[in-house]
Amino acid sequence: MNKPYYILAIDYGSGYGVEFGAYDRADVIEELQYQEDSDDYFMKSMRIITTIDDQRAIDVEINKLNKKG
């Protein structure tokens, strides 16, 4: 069984992309808060998604986000 992998995805204006990933959700939340505190991005443009640490699986989840918005 694969361990959950958490991704901070940010909408850069042309769609979501991976900003940061970690096995510890708390690390991803910390990065999200850093991005928000530094006024780089707004909460509404950031999402935390859960997947596995596999590039194809990550790409699938990012593509789903881009289709949903």
Backbone torsions as a table, in degrees:
resi	resn	phi	psi	omega
1	MET	NA	135.5	-179.8
2	ASN	-83.0	140.1	178.2
3	LYS	-73.2	138.3	178.5
4	PRO	-58.9	141.1	177.9
5	TYR	-123.8	129.3	-175.0
6	TYR	-104.3	136.7	-176.8
7	ILE	-122.9	134.0	168.1
8	LEU	-94.0	112.9	178.3
9	ALA	-105.1	135.7	-179.5
10	ILE	-123.8	136.3	173.8
11	ASP	-82.4	109.2	-176.9
12	TYR	-85.2	5.9	-179.1
13	GLY	109.5	-29.9	178.7
14	SER	-113.8	12.9	-179.3
15	GLY	130.1	168.1	-179.1
16	TYR	-77.4	146.3	174.2
17	GLY	-143.4	165.2	-179.4
18	VAL	-80.0	126.0	176.1
19	GLU	-101.0	-38.0	-172.5
20	PHE	-160.6	147.1	176.6
21	GLY	-143.4	148.6	179.7
22	ALA	-162.5	159.5	175.1
23	TYR	-79.4	-18.6	-179.6
24	ASP	-102.7	114.8	-178.2
25	ARG	-57.8	-35.1	-179.6
26	ALA	-60.6	-36.1	177.5
27	ASP	-64.9	-38.9	179.7
28	VAL	-69.5	-39.6	177.0
29	ILE	-63.3	-40.6	178.0
30	GLU	-60.8	-42.4	178.0
31	GLU	-65.7	-40.7	177.0
32	LEU	-59.1	-46.5	179.9
33	GLN	-64.1	-38.2	177.0
34	TYR	-61.8	-46.1	179.7
35	GLN	-61.4	-41.3	179.5
36	GLU	-69.3	-43.8	-179.2
37	ASP	-64.2	-31.6	-179.4
38	SER	-85.5	4.8	178.8
39	ASP	59.5	22.5	176.3
40	ASP	-73.0	-41.2	-177.6
41	TYR	-142.7	157.7	176.8
42	PHE	-96.8	152.7	-179.6
43	MET	-50.9	-39.8	-176.0
44	LYS	-66.4	-16.2	178.8
45	SER	-98.4	5.6	-178.3
46	MET	-121.6	142.1	177.5
47	ARG	-137.5	144.6	171.0
48	ILE	-104.5	124.8	178.1
49	ILE	-119.9	155.0	179.7
50	THR	-114.1	132.3	180.0
51	THR	-150.5	-156.7	171.8
52	ILE	-115.6	163.2	-178.4
53	ASP	-81.0	73.6	-179.8
54	ASP	-146.1	126.0	-172.5
55	GLN	-58.6	-39.9	178.9
56	ARG	-63.8	-43.7	179.5
57	ALA	-64.1	-40.0	178.2
58	ILE	-63.8	-45.6	179.3
59	ASP	-59.7	-40.4	178.6
60	VAL	-60.4	-46.3	-178.5
61	GLU	-66.8	-39.4	177.6
62	ILE	-64.5	-41.8	178.2
63	ASN	-62.9	-37.8	176.2
64	LYS	-62.0	-44.2	177.8
65	LEU	-59.6	-43.8	-178.6
66	ASN	-66.8	-29.0	177.0
67	LYS	-76.0	-36.1	-179.9
68	LYS	-80.0	-40.4	-176.5
69	GLY	89.6	NA	NA
